[in-house]
Amino acid sequence: MSKKGSKQSPEHIAKRLESRRKSHPGYMPPGFKAWNKGKTKETDARIAEQAQRQLKHRKLHASGYVYLYAPEHPRSYRGYVFEHILVMERALGRYLFQHEVVHHVNRNVRDNRLENLQLLTAREHASLHGKGPRRPRAKRGREFSCQTCGKPFYRNLSQIKQGAGKYCSVACMKGWASNFWRKK
């Protein structure tokens, strides 16, 4: 157990960083160097060689993305990798880090031209897709007219099953009840 102000041993620091890497796959500690640092010529040749082989093996994913066959690629799943990832890696001359995401600028996932691809961090990519217009959800339910004030209001199916559908608010319902008892 370390006391306040005392230095931690190099073994403890290495163990702590390793646990962070396991629990957070995109975690990059300060000073982290890529595994292929200084090996760009080998990497360039390997990526170029893969590109030639991959033109033969193309598949279409259910979500519309294009898969290419690359069994020795670090991101391959059952031997296939998304084409937009390979295009970006070819342009960079290195493999992508875990926290890097390739974004399609025009949002057409089959358009894998380099001009249409943008390299972002996962956080930037999430915030980019969070912005912009959202499609309105289809309403499932019915519109009613309040018996007290006559104002139109909407109730979904579960509310209708519970019997809601006469009043637009609790205030209108209470107002109706108080008026009902006053009349008698």
C-alpha positions as CSV (number, residue, x, y, z in Angstrom):
1,M,0.0,0.0,0.0
2,S,1.5,3.3,-1.0
3,K,1.7,6.3,1.3
4,K,0.9,9.8,0.3
5,G,3.9,11.3,-1.5
6,S,5.8,8.0,-2.0
7,K,6.6,6.7,-5.5
8,Q,5.0,3.7,-6.9
9,S,7.2,0.8,-8.2
10,P,7.5,0.3,-11.9
11,E,5.9,-3.1,-11.6
12,H,2.9,-1.6,-9.9
13,I,2.6,1.1,-12.6
14,A,2.8,-1.5,-15.4
15,K,0.2,-3.7,-13.7
16,R,-2.2,-0.7,-13.3
17,L,-1.8,0.3,-16.9
18,E,-2.4,-3.2,-18.1
19,S,-5.6,-3.5,-16.1
20,R,-6.8,-0.2,-17.6
21,R,-6.0,-1.4,-21.1
22,K,-8.1,-4.6,-20.5
23,S,-11.1,-2.8,-19.0
24,H,-11.0,0.1,-21.5
25,P,-10.0,-1.1,-25.0
26,G,-9.6,2.4,-26.4
27,Y,-7.4,3.6,-23.5
28,M,-4.0,5.1,-24.6
29,P,-1.8,6.1,-21.7
30,P,0.5,9.2,-22.2
31,G,3.6,8.3,-24.2
32,F,2.0,5.2,-25.7
33,K,3.7,4.2,-29.0
34,A,2.1,2.2,-31.8
35,W,3.2,-1.4,-32.2
36,N,4.3,-0.7,-35.7
37,K,6.3,2.5,-34.9
38,G,9.3,2.6,-37.2
39,K,8.1,-0.3,-39.4
40,T,6.2,1.8,-42.0
41,K,8.0,0.3,-45.0
42,E,7.1,-3.3,-43.9
43,T,3.6,-2.1,-43.1
44,D,3.2,-0.3,-46.5
45,A,4.3,-3.4,-48.4
46,R,2.0,-5.7,-46.3
47,I,-1.0,-3.4,-46.8
48,A,-0.4,-3.1,-50.5
49,E,0.0,-6.9,-50.9
50,Q,-3.3,-7.4,-48.9
51,A,-5.1,-4.9,-51.1
52,Q,-4.3,-6.9,-54.3
53,R,-5.5,-10.1,-52.8
54,Q,-8.7,-8.5,-51.3
55,L,-10.1,-7.4,-54.6
56,K,-11.0,-11.0,-55.3
57,H,-13.0,-11.5,-52.1
58,R,-15.8,-9.0,-51.6
59,K,-18.9,-9.5,-49.5
60,L,-21.8,-7.3,-48.6
61,H,-22.7,-7.0,-44.9
62,A,-26.3,-7.0,-43.8
63,S,-26.0,-3.3,-42.7
64,G,-24.7,-2.3,-46.2
65,Y,-21.0,-2.2,-45.5
66,V,-18.5,-3.9,-47.9
67,Y,-16.3,-6.7,-46.5
68,L,-13.0,-7.7,-48.0
69,Y,-11.1,-10.9,-47.3
70,A,-8.0,-10.3,-45.1
71,P,-7.5,-13.2,-42.8
72,E,-4.2,-11.9,-41.3
73,H,-5.5,-8.4,-40.6
74,P,-5.7,-7.5,-36.8
75,R,-9.3,-6.4,-37.1
76,S,-10.5,-9.4,-39.2
77,Y,-13.6,-11.3,-38.1
78,R,-13.8,-14.7,-39.7
79,G,-11.2,-13.5,-42.2
80,Y,-13.1,-10.4,-43.3
81,V,-12.5,-6.6,-42.7
82,F,-14.6,-3.6,-43.6
83,E,-13.4,-2.0,-46.8
84,H,-13.5,1.6,-45.5
85,I,-11.0,0.6,-42.7
86,L,-8.6,-0.9,-45.3
87,V,-8.8,2.2,-47.5
88,M,-8.0,4.5,-44.6
89,E,-5.2,2.3,-43.4
90,R,-3.7,2.3,-46.9
91,A,-3.8,6.1,-47.0
92,L,-2.3,6.4,-43.5
93,G,0.3,3.7,-44.1
94,R,-0.4,2.1,-40.7
95,Y,-3.1,0.1,-38.9
96,L,-5.8,2.0,-37.1
97,F,-5.7,2.3,-33.3
98,Q,-8.6,0.9,-31.3
99,H,-10.0,4.3,-30.5
100,E,-10.0,5.5,-34.1
101,V,-13.2,5.2,-36.3
102,V,-13.6,5.8,-40.0
103,H,-16.6,8.0,-40.8
104,H,-18.5,8.2,-44.1
105,V,-18.9,11.9,-44.8
106,N,-22.0,11.5,-47.1
107,R,-23.3,8.7,-44.9
108,N,-23.4,6.2,-47.8
109,V,-21.7,3.2,-46.4
110,R,-20.9,1.7,-49.8
111,D,-19.0,4.8,-51.0
112,N,-15.5,4.0,-49.8
113,R,-13.6,6.6,-51.7
114,L,-10.8,8.3,-49.7
115,E,-12.5,11.7,-50.3
116,N,-15.6,10.4,-48.6
117,L,-13.8,8.9,-45.5
118,Q,-12.8,10.8,-42.4
119,L,-10.7,9.5,-39.5
120,L,-12.3,10.4,-36.1
121,T,-12.0,9.2,-32.5
122,A,-14.9,7.2,-31.2
123,R,-16.1,10.1,-29.1
124,E,-16.0,12.6,-32.0
125,H,-17.9,10.1,-34.1
126,A,-20.6,9.6,-31.5
127,S,-21.1,13.3,-31.1
128,L,-21.2,13.8,-34.8
129,H,-24.0,11.3,-35.2
130,G,-25.8,12.7,-32.2
131,K,-26.3,16.0,-34.0
132,G,-28.6,16.6,-36.9
133,P,-32.3,16.1,-37.5
134,R,-34.0,13.1,-36.0
135,R,-36.8,11.3,-37.8
136,P,-40.1,11.6,-36.0
137,R,-41.3,8.3,-34.6
138,A,-44.6,6.9,-35.9
139,K,-47.3,7.5,-33.3
140,R,-49.0,4.4,-32.0
141,G,-52.2,5.4,-30.3
142,R,-55.1,7.7,-30.8
143,E,-56.1,11.4,-30.5
144,F,-58.9,12.3,-28.1
145,S,-60.8,15.4,-27.2
146,C,-61.0,16.4,-23.5
147,Q,-64.5,16.2,-22.0
148,T,-63.8,19.2,-19.7
149,C,-62.0,21.8,-21.8
150,G,-62.4,20.3,-25.4
151,K,-58.6,20.5,-26.0
152,P,-57.3,17.7,-28.3
153,F,-54.7,15.3,-26.7
154,Y,-52.9,12.1,-27.6
155,R,-52.8,8.8,-25.7
156,N,-50.7,5.8,-26.6
157,L,-52.0,2.2,-26.6
158,S,-51.0,1.2,-23.1
159,Q,-52.7,4.3,-21.7
160,I,-55.9,3.5,-23.7
161,K,-55.9,0.0,-22.3
162,Q,-55.8,1.4,-18.7
163,G,-58.8,3.5,-19.5
164,A,-57.2,6.9,-20.0
165,G,-58.8,8.9,-22.8
166,K,-61.4,11.2,-21.4
167,Y,-59.3,14.0,-19.9
168,C,-56.2,15.8,-21.1
169,S,-54.8,16.3,-17.6
170,V,-55.4,15.6,-13.9
171,A,-56.6,19.2,-13.4
172,C,-59.3,18.7,-16.0
173,M,-60.3,15.4,-14.4
174,K,-60.5,17.0,-11.0
175,G,-62.3,20.0,-12.4
176,W,-64.9,17.7,-13.9
177,A,-65.4,15.8,-10.7
178,S,-65.8,18.9,-8.6
179,N,-68.4,20.3,-11.1
180,F,-70.2,16.9,-11.1
181,W,-70.7,16.9,-7.3
182,R,-71.7,20.6,-7.2
183,K,-74.5,20.0,-9.7
184,K,-76.2,17.3,-7.5
